[in-house]
Amino acid sequence: MRQQALRKERTNRPVMRVVKGLKETQAELAPLVNTAWNFAYSSLWNHVQFSGKEIEVAKEKITEYFRLAKHPERAFSIFCQRVLLARYYVSKAPGRYIPLPSVWLDRTNATGFAGTKAWYAEIKTIRESLPNYKKELKAMAEAVLEFSQEPTIQNYQYWRKYFIEKETPGLLTLFQVVAIQQLCNE
């Protein structure tokens, strides 16, 4: 009887486990998370100043997103494209807005970042037939990642020229804002 009571007591206690490699994974993801946050912030909330706590929580949500992905760099590209889709959605009608990053990035919030999953799936389906469909979204993600990894004048000029040639002034301006934020926050 006493042993059964002890077993029950043991099963009700929270269990702490050591996850090997978690700290290393977080360290590897940190540059990607910072770049993703910089991109999301520049794209959706550039006119707002957030507290350190809000930024920290937002980065935790982004880290969780990347940790669940098999290929973090591919997840980064998808993340950026989904952020751009949200940016376009909000800009299409007055009265639309993006809530606080900690709320919008919460994966249980169906009207936040999680809601952009279906939009991205639709684009992905169309790309099966038309590989260049909304190619500029993918290019922006590539530009941001490349510039964050190698913030050189040559990289900047290459992507600036690219967005000018593709006649996407909105993306050019956004890329410039992201590049400035990247350089100033290092």
N, C-alpha and C positions, 0 to 999 in steps of 0.2 A: 503494500500500500504506500509506504513512504517513498519507495523508488518511483512509483507511478506519479506521485505528487511532484517529485524532483524533476522527472522527465517533462511533465506539463509546464513546470516553472521554467525549465531551460528553453522550451519551444516558444514561450511567450516573450522571452527576452530578445531585444534587438541584437542582431549578430553583426559584428564588424569584420569585414574581410579586407585583405590586402589585395589590390588589383595590380599585378605586375605590369610595369611599363606605362601606367597611367600618367605619371609625372613626366616621363619622356614624351609621351604622345601630346600632352598639353603644351610642352615646350616646343615641339615641332609644329603644332598648330597655331601657336601664338602669332607668328607673322601673318599667316593667312587670315586669322580672326581679326587682327588689327586692320588689315587691308579691307576685309569685308565690312567691318564697322565703318571705316573711313568712307567707303563707297556708299553704304546705306545712308549714313549721316549726310554726306554731301548731296545725295540724290533726293532724300525725303525730308530732311530736317535742317538744312543748311542755315536757315534763318533763326534757329533756336539754340540757346545755350543750356546744356543739361548739367545736372550735378554729377559728381564723380560716381556716386552710388548708382544713378540711372545708367550711366555708361557701362559700369561694371556689370550690372544685371543684363544689359543688352548684349555685351560681349559673352557672358555666360550662355545666353540663349544661342548665339551664333556658334560657340564652341560645341554645344550639344548637337547642333545641326551637323557640323563637320565630323564630330566623333561618331555619329550614326552612319556616316557615309563610308563606302568601301574605298572610294577614290576622292580624297579631299579636294584636289585641284579641279576635278570635274564638278564636284559639288559647289566649288567656288563659282565656276562659270554659270551654273544653274542658279545659284543664289543671286548673282548680279543680274541675270536676265529677269528673274522674278521680281527683283526690286525695281527694275526699269518698267516692267509691266504695271506694277502698282503706281509708279510715278505717272505713267501715261493715263491710267484709270482716273487718278485724282485730278489730273489737269484737264480732263474732258468735260467736267461739269462743275459749276460753282457749288460750294457747300460741301464738297467731298474733302475729306482730310485723312491724314494718317495719325493715329493716336501715339502716345508715348512709345518709344522703342521697346521698352520692357513688356508692354502690352501687345504691340503689333508683332513682335518676334516670338511671342509665346506660341509654341507649337500646338497648343490646345485651342487657340483663338481662331476659329473658322473664318472670321472676317478679317484676319490679319495676314501675315506672311503665309500661313497654312492655306489660306484661300487662293493664293496665287498658283498653287500646285496644278489645279485643273487648267488654268490659263496656259501654263507652260506645257502641260501634256498636249493641249490642242496644237500649240506651235510645233511641238516635236512630231506629232502625227502628220501635220502638213509638210514638214521638212522631209518626210519619207518620200514624198512625191516631188517636192520642190526644195532641193537642198539649200538654196540660197534665200529661202523665205525668212524674213526678219534677221538676216545675216548680221546687220549692224548691232543687234543686241549681243550676239556672241562675240563680235569684234570688240565691243566695249569692254566686256569681261576680260578678254585676252589683253587688251591694251592696259587696263588697270593692273592686272596681275603682273604683266611684263614690266611695267614702269615701277611697280612697287619692289620688284626683285632687282631691277637694274635702273635706278633713276638717273639716266644720262640724258644729255642734250640730244644725242642721236635718237634715242628711244622717243623722247618727247616730240621731236620734229617729225619722225616717221609717222607716229599716230596722229599728230596734228594734220599733216598732209593727207593722211588716209581719210579722216573725217571731212576734210575740205573737199577732196575729190569725190567722195560719196554723197556730197551735198546734204550733210546732216549737221547743220549749225547747232542744234540743240545738244547733240551728243558731243560735238567739239567743245562747246562751252562747259558741259558737265565734265568732260575729260580734263579740261584745264583746271577746273575747281578741285577735282579729286587730286590732280598732280600737285597743286599748291598745298592742299591739306596734307598730303603725304610728306612733302618736303618740310613743312612747318611743324609737323608732329613727331618728327624723328628725333 
